[in-house]
Amino acid sequence: MPNTHKPPIDFPAILASSVHDIKNSLTALRALLGQLENTYKDIKPSEFRLLEFETNRMNSSLMQLLTLYKIDLSQFSLAIDEHSAADILEDVVAQQSTLLSLSNIQLITECYGELFCYCDSTMISNALCTLVNNAQRYCLNKILLSADQEDDYVVFCIEDDGQGYPGSLMSSDYKHLPQIDLVTGNTGLGLFFAETIARLHIQSDKQGFITTDNNSRLGGARFKLYLP
């Protein structure tokens, strides 16, 4: 008789391998876009700029998935170093400027004093970029990105002038993914990733964390990421 036993499928490993393959394809696509940009440097229509942004955004999302997978397997460690908070803000602005200009959204930055923090700047920038990208989907025309010090924490804050967070995204527990909103397509993955990365930042007895509320100075949603 034929063997009808179904072999086990290690879906997480298959998913991780698939993500790697997709990232490789995206890397090739981004390289091609770079070549096209160099060839047609005098002409860069909005459609091309949007395509360029979306490929970068997909690459960033895949990087987050791989990072979360490695964290789940205890195979990930932060690359901690001292970084200027202003430099992190500048990196976020540089990555988001294309889409914001296409959407006619104003991104304002504020950095109070010479702020420095010990963090994995790549992970923090990636988390902030994802949430700025989310903010531009729901704001009216303005986003405020700032860095300040609160007690023993350096705090990165994203505020917008939209209608604010829904109740499902203002939980005090971001360690669990919320249900996907089928109307807006909001998965909560950006907050989940930001919370996960923030909590990996530990100094003495203090640990990073995030908060969300609707107390934005612009009248909408406010996200804060605390680094000890």
N, C-alpha and C positions, 0 to 999 in steps of 0.2 A: 504493500500500500504506500502511496506517496506520503511524504512527510508533510503534514499540514500544520506543523508547529510554526507559528509566526515569530520570526526573529525579533528581538527587542530593538527598538529604534531610539537611539540617543538623540532626541530632538534638540536639546540645547546645544550639543556639539555640532549637529548639522546646521542649526541656525547660525552659530558662530562662524562656521566655515563659509556659509553662504554670504554672510555679511562681509567677510574678508574678500570674497570674490567680487561682490558688488563695489566695495571700496576700491579694488584694483581697477575696475572698469571706470569708476568715477574719476580716479586719478588720471587715467588715459584721456578721458573726456575733457578734464580741466586743462591738461597739457595741450590738447587740440584747440581749445578755446583761446589759450594763451598765444598759440601760433597764429590763429585767425586775427586776434587783436593786433599782433605785430604787423601782420600783412595789411590790415585795413585800419591803420592807426588814426587816420583822419575822419573815419566814419565809425561811430559806435552808437547805433540806434538803441532805443530803450528796450526793445525786445532782446537784443544781444546782452545788454547789461543785466536784464532780469534773468536770462538763462544762466549767465555767469554766477549770479547770486544764488539761484536755486540749486545749482550743482554744489556750491560751497555749503549750502544749508543741509543738503542731503548727506554730504560727507561728514558734517558735524554731527548729525543725528546718528549716523552709523558708528561714529567714534564713541558717542555716548553709550550706545547699546553694547559695544565691545567692552567698554570700561566697566559697565554694570555687570556684565558677564564675568569678567576677571575678578571683580570685587566679590561676587557671589562664590567664586571658587577659591577665594583668598589668594589670588595670584596677582594682585595689584598693589602698588605702593606709590604714594605721592612723591613728586620731585620737589621737595620743599626748599625754598631759598628766599632771600630778602628781596622784595619788589616794591617799587613805588606805586602807590594807589593811583596816582595820576597816569602812570604809564599803562596800567591795566584799563583805565577808562578810555585812554586814547586808542588802545587796541580794539576795544569794543566798538568805538565810533568808526574806526577804519573799516571794520568788518560789516557794519550795518549801514554805512553811508549811502551805498548804492540804492538799496531798496527804499530807504527813507526819502531820498531825493526824488525817486520815481513816484512815490506816494505823496509827495509834498508835505511830509511830516517833519516838524522841527525837533531836533534832538539837542537838548541843552545839557551841558555838563557843569558840575560844580565839584571842586575838591578843596576841602578846608585845611590849609596848612600843608607842611611837608610830611605827608603821611606815608609810612612804610609798614608793610606787613610781611609775615613769614607764611608763604603759601605756595601751592602749585599754581602758578599764574596761568598756565595753559588750561587747566581744568576750571579755574575760576572764570577766566575770560569766556570759555565755551558755555558755561552755565549762564553767565550774564547775557551773552549774545542771544541765546535761545529765548530768554525771558524778555529782552528788548524786542526781539522779533515777534513774540506773542503780543507784547504791548501795542506794537504798531498795527496789529490786526483789529484791536478793539478800541484804540484811542480815537479822538476826533482829529487833532492835528498837532499834538505836542506831547513830548516825552522828556522827563527830567531824570538824568543819570548822575548820581552824586556819590561821594565818599566822604566819610567823617569818622570821628572817634567818639565812641560812647563807652565810658568807663574803661575797661580793659579790652575792648573790642574795636577793631576797624570794621566799619559798617558800609557796605555797598547798597545803594538804594535806587530802585527804579519806580518812578511815579508817572502816571498818565492822566489825561483829561477825559477818559471814557466813562462808562457807567459803573465801573468797579467790578471786583471779583464776585462771582456767584457764591452762595453759601457753601457749595460743595468744595470750593477751592480755598476756604478759609478755616480748614480744620487745623487743630493744634498738632495733629499727627500726620506728617507727610511721608512716613516710612512705608505707607501702603498706597498703591496706585488707586486713584478713584475710578469710578465707572466712566467709560468713554461716553462723551456727550455726542449722540448721533446727529444732533441738529447743527452744532457748531464745529464738530470734529475735534473738540478739545480733549486730549488724553490725560492731561496732568503730568505727562512724562517730564516736562521741563522742571516743574517744581520737585518732582521725585528725585531727579538727577541732582539738582542744586542742593537739596537736603542731604542726599547721600554723600556728596563731595564735601559739603560744609562739615558734617559730623566726623569726617576723617581727619579734620584739622584740629589737633589737640595740643594745648600748651598747659603744662602742670595739671591743675584740676579743672581747667576750662575747655569747653568743646564748642566747635562752630555749630551754628543752627540758622534757620531761616524763619521769617514771619511774613504773613500776608494780612492786609487789612484794606479798608477803603478810606483811609485818612490821608490821601495824597494832597499835597499843597495845590495840585492842579484840579482837584475835585473828583478824581477817579480812583483807580487801584494803586496800592503801594506794596512793593516787595522789598524786603530787607534781608541781606545776607551778612551774618556776623562771623568774623574771624578773630579768634583769640590772639 
